[in-house]
């Protein structure tokens, strides 16, 4: 059995941190395997203990976000409506494109409306379920 370490960047807003916390719990606190592969997901997101929102300029913010994304294998973005209004999320989408990192869109539980900006950018979108989220990350990593 092979073991993989996958670096995951979860886009989030501290105003909607519940989505981040649940996704992080699902993927970082569970031992995952897919077929003969054992997978350890590692959190490359912006930690609440060291937020970037204190960046002195937009350029510094962009550079800090891009540095995190550059070292990630997959970028995960909840498709909640707040995404339409966040310049951070657009920077994360732009960084994902710049570094050719696939985006996994995740539709939050019982979300009726989704953020079109995320839907357009996502290579794959999954529902609000730990197994579908983990499988989606694995599929994007493998290029499926």
Buried (B, 14 or more C-beta within 10 A) or exposed (E): EEEBEBBBBBBBBEEBEEBBEBBBEBBBEEEBEBEEBBBEBEBBBBEEEEEBEEBEEEEEBBBBBBEBBBEBBBBBBBBBBBBBEBEBBBBBBBBBEEEEBBBBBBBBEEBEEBBEBBBEBBBBBBEBBBEBBBBBBBBBBEEE
